[in-house]
């Protein structure tokens, strides 16, 4: 299968899945994590937590819900 055909097939499958059609797609919905509590249990500041896990300190700052709660 050509790269174009593979990409086209993937897009068609994604569109079908988004539209509610059975597509054999497995969804993974991660459980909510209380990052502030985890950081406290590890005894790390926001900057230390961010550095340990390889992202910016701005990312570690709380900003409210990141995902919709609708299912």
Secondary structure, DSSP 8 states (H G I E B T S, - for coil): --HHHHHHHHHHHHHHHHTT--------------HHHHHHHHT--HHHHHHHHTS-HHHHS--S-SS----
